[in-house]
Amino acid sequence: MEKKEQPQWQSRFGYIMVAAGAAIGLGNIWRFPYLAYRGGGGIFILIYIILAIIMGQPMVAMESAIGRYGRGNVAAAFGKVNKKYSFIGIIAIVCTVLIDIYYVVVSGWVVKYTGAYLSGADFGADTTKYFDDFISSPIEPVIYTAIVIVITAFFLFFGITNLVEKVTKVMMPALFVLLAICGIWAIFSTDGAVEGLKYYLFPDFSKLSVKVFADAATQILFSIGIGWGIFITLGASLPRENNIRKDAMWVALCDTTVALLAGFVIIPSAFGAGVDVASGPSLIFVVMTQIFGNLPGGRIIGVIFFFALIFAVFSTLFTIFEIPIKWVEERFRIKHKSATSIVSAVIFVGSVFVSLGFGILKDFKLPWLDANGLVTYNLYDWLDTATAYVLLPLGCILTCFYVVKAWGLDAYEKELTADGRDGKVSSFQKILAKIVIPVLMIIVILNCFGFIR
């Protein structure tokens, strides 16, 4: 059967917005501020920016080049040089499906809270109780998850280079504007926010540790979206005219800017309000709702903030659904809409169990091997740990191995630079792929299993 011609992006700006949107998601807005706060504020920010330059941008470039060269799903792209390397893509696809399963659950929470702010719902004096009552319900969170999946599938029916591209070109600039409005409003409306801003922006080197370093590296994986085939999938539709290195730079820059803006909104606000920002998944639902409840015009800023979150949610879901969809479509030679329906159904079934894990299945735990012994996690935490701290760094290590050993740096440079049109790969960039990035990823994995604290 003749291989189907890959559709191409309608514009470079459209591609960059979709690629940046794929990277920019909930990880930027609730996970980044939480880790930045716990990691000492300014020192975490400094390390994060350095890692975005030496790890984030090079990995986006590598994945994009593999995608453009392979012109297929993630597994097929890795198998272009030799089919035995297709397993690298299979690992990425499995990782992405596992992330999809819990990501859509949290995305459903965002849809719920957006609706609550729009309708003027009363969150009560105890915002934690409102949140806990909602996520522990056996029915309501599942309904919101289903809404998220249906909306995502609907847009993907028309193809990621068609309707999704058109919508994301509007959503992403709007996300930047909405977050900037929230940040400025919060700074000038919250007493004590300036002290939080100082904590956030100025590095305190006494807080530097291996743990902070490992957390920043992990956040790069989750925030920029490297190691799980996002840019291989998007790169498959890249025209030869695109300068991959410049595009990768813009993607990393947009993603880092949104993460910094999210911290600019949340950390000074929480610091000024005297609330604990290090509350993980519940951060934007419990802490920010509490803060907005005490801010002048808090209801309005809450609507703006959660609309920004909606944009971040769907801009990511479009691509992380497309990764397994593209594989199913090409592997089983079925229509795109059929593949979209199948993958969406599988994700929904898995998401039901994750959602119930906060309620009637809350006592169901899965084991995790740690250096200090056996620990147990609920389904959400287990999937988050297995993907963000093991499979994503493993994906980066295998991608570097593929570029350096299997494909070869010369062949990689030829694709990356369009036969030298866009310059050359420097010795420093080669060292990053050969040594620096794999070592950083090994540190992340060791940290996950408790060997580095």
Stockholm file with secondary structure:
# STOCKHOLM 1.0

chainA/1-453         MEKKEQPQWQSRFGYIMVAAGAAIGLGNIWRFPYLAYRGGGGIFILIYIILAIIMGQPMVAMESAIGRYGRGNVAAAFGKVNKKYSFIGIIAIVCTVLIDIYYVVVSGWVVKYTGAYLSGADFGADTTKYFDDFISSPIEPVIYTAIVIVITAFFLFFGITNLVEKVTKVMMPALFVLLAICGIWAIFSTDGAVEGLKYYLFPDFSKLSVKVFADAATQILFSIGIGWGIFITLGASLPRENNIRKDAMWVALCDTTVALLAGFVIIPSAFGAGVDVASGPSLIFVVMTQIFGNLPGGRIIGVIFFFALIFAVFSTLFTIFEIPIKWVEERFRIKHKSATSIVSAVIFVGSVFVSLGFGILKDFKLPWLDANGLVTYNLYDWLDTATAYVLLPLGCILTCFYVVKAWGLDAYEKELTADGRDGKVSSFQKILAKIVIPVLMIIVILNCFGFIR
#=GR chainA/1-453 SS CCCCCCCCCSCHHHHHHHHHHHHCSHIIIIIHHHHHHHTTTHHHHHHHHHHIIIIIHHHHHHHHHHHHHHCSCHHHHHTTTCGGGHHHHHHHHHHHHHHHHHHHHHHHHHHHHHHHHHHTCCCCSCHHHHHHHHHTCSSHHHHHHHHHHHHHHHHHHTCTTTHHHHHHHHHHHHHHHHHHHHHHHHHHHSTTHHHHHHHHHSCCGGGCCHHHHHHHHHHHIIIIICSSSHHHHHHTTCCTTSCHHHHHHHHHHHHHHHHHHHHHHHHHHHHHHTCCCCCGGGIIIIIHHHHHHHSTTHHHHHHHHHHHHHHHHHHHHHHHHHHHHHHHHHHHTCCHHHHHHHHHHHHHHHHHHHHHTTTTTTTCCEEEEETTEEEEECHHHHHHHHIIIIIHHHHHHHHHHIIIIIIIHHHHHHHHTTTTTTCCCCHHHHHIIIIIHHHHHHHHHHHHTTSCC
#=GC SS_cons         CCCCCCCCCSCHHHHHHHHHHHHCSHIIIIIHHHHHHHTTTHHHHHHHHHHIIIIIHHHHHHHHHHHHHHCSCHHHHHTTTCGGGHHHHHHHHHHHHHHHHHHHHHHHHHHHHHHHHHHTCCCCSCHHHHHHHHHTCSSHHHHHHHHHHHHHHHHHHTCTTTHHHHHHHHHHHHHHHHHHHHHHHHHHHSTTHHHHHHHHHSCCGGGCCHHHHHHHHHHHIIIIICSSSHHHHHHTTCCTTSCHHHHHHHHHHHHHHHHHHHHHHHHHHHHHHTCCCCCGGGIIIIIHHHHHHHSTTHHHHHHHHHHHHHHHHHHHHHHHHHHHHHHHHHHHTCCHHHHHHHHHHHHHHHHHHHHHTTTTTTTCCEEEEETTEEEEECHHHHHHHHIIIIIHHHHHHHHHHIIIIIIIHHHHHHHHTTTTTTCCCCHHHHHIIIIIHHHHHHHHHHHHTTSCC
//
